[in-house]
């Protein structure tokens, strides 16, 4: 495996600085391509949702409280926004993601597993080198595949700024 760009000082995990692998994605960039796995092991990529506004909600593991809340909140808020979809991405195995969705009673939630080759994590600069987890982050991508909102959450255990991401998705969907 090729060594990815290392970025220090972007985020912390339980108060300790960690190293993120991959480039920093910025507002205005073309959204990087990636391939992850759906709960049924079929491929999930950016192209499969082309022409729509997407909230890419990145979490370390759905089996934690903040990740659970983040996934629920973005899906609830996006449901009220026409033309906006949410994809929650973690390195949880597809089996675990399917179990979480079933236990949570959330049939409409779309999840993608980046466990196989970290395609998403390395493209979006969210792989935590020390743990092989994804750092908490949110990316909003417009219908033309332009990044219109980026948040690398400073402390992995904290919530993202939901209102800002939803506002960016709302603005992008009204264009």
N, C-alpha and C positions, 0 to 999 in steps of 0.2 A: 504494500500500500504506500502511496506517495505521502510524504509528510505534508500536511496542510499548513497554511499560514497560522501562526500562533499569535493570539492576542491576550495580553494580560491586563488586569485592572478594569475590565468591563463589568464584571459581576463577582459576587461572592456567594459562597455556599456555607450556610450556618456561620456567617461572619468572617469566613476565611476566603481570601482571594483565590480564584481558580483561573485556569487558562482555557480560553475558548479557541477552538480550531475552526478555520475558515475565514473568509473575508467578511468585513462589515458591510451589510446591505444598507443602502441609504435611500431616502425619499428621492424619487426621480429615476432611480435605476430601473432597468428592465428586470422583472422578477426572474430569478434564476430557475432553470429547469431542475426537476428532481423526479425520482421515482421511489415511492414507498409502497407499502402493502396494506390493502383493505383487510377487514376482519376475515374475509373469505380467501385471502392470499392473492387476490387479483391486484394488478398494478394500479396505483393511484399516482397521477402526475398532474402538473399544472395545466397541461393542455386539455385534460378531460373536463375542465370547468371553464374553458376559454369563453370569452364573451360575457362573463359575469363578474361581479365584484366578489372578492373572496377575503374572508378574515382567516388568516392562518394563525391559529392559536397553538403555541408551542408550550408543552409542559414536560417536566421530568418524568412523572408517572401518574397515571389516572388514579392510582391507589393511595393518593395523599389528599388531605383535606383541601388545600389551596387549589390543587389541580382539578379536583372534582368540582369545586365551586366555580373556577374559571371556565371550565367546559360547559357547565350548566348555564352560567350567566351569558356567555357569548351566544349560545344557541337560543336562549330565550329572547335576547335583545334583537338578534338577527331575524328571528321569525316575523318581527314587525316591519322589516325592511324589504321591500320587493326587490328581487334581483340580487340579493346578497346571500351567500352561503358561507358556512363555517366549516373548516377542517381542523380538527384537533390532532396534533402530531406529537408522538412520544416514541421512545424506544421500547415501550411495553410490547410484548409479543402480541400478534393478532388475536390469539386465544384469550389473553388477558383483557384486551380491549373489548372483545365481544362479550366476555363475562361481565365487565364493568357496565357496558351499555345495558345488558339484560337486567342486572341487579338494580341499576338506577332507573329502570323502566323508561329509558330514553331510546326509542326505536329510530327516531329521525336524526340522531347525532351521527355525524360522519367522523370516523377516526382513521388515522393512518399510522402504521408502524414503520419506524425508520431503523429497526433493529438489525436488519440484514447487512446493509453496507453504509449506513449513515449518509445516504445520498442527500436528503434534505438538510440534515444538520451541518454537513460540510459546505453545502452550497450557500446556506444562510448564516453561517458563522456562529452556530449555537451548540456545537459539541463541547461538552466539558471534558477536557482531556483526562483529568484525574479520575473520573468516574464512569466514562462512556455513557453519560446521560445527556439529554438536551437541556440547555438553560431555558428558563422561562422567558418567553418573548412573544411579541405579537407583530404580525405584518399584515397590512391591508394592501391588496392588489386590485387595481381597477380592471375594467373590462378589456382594456388594451394591454394588459400585462405590465403596467407601470406600478411601481411601489409608491403608495400615497401616504403610508404611515408605517413607522418603525418604532418599536420599543424593545430594547434589551433590558429586561427588568434588573435593576441593580443588585438586589438580593434575591436569590432563587426562591426563598420561602415567602416572599411578599407577593401581593396581588399586582397585576398590571393596572394601568390607568384605563379602565374600561370605557369611560365616557369619551376619551379622546379617540380611541380606536373605533367606537361605534359612530362617532361624529364624522370621522374620515370615511367610513363605509357609506354612511348616509349621503354625504356630499358626493362621493364617487358614483353612487347609484342614481343620483338625480341629474347627472350630466347627460 
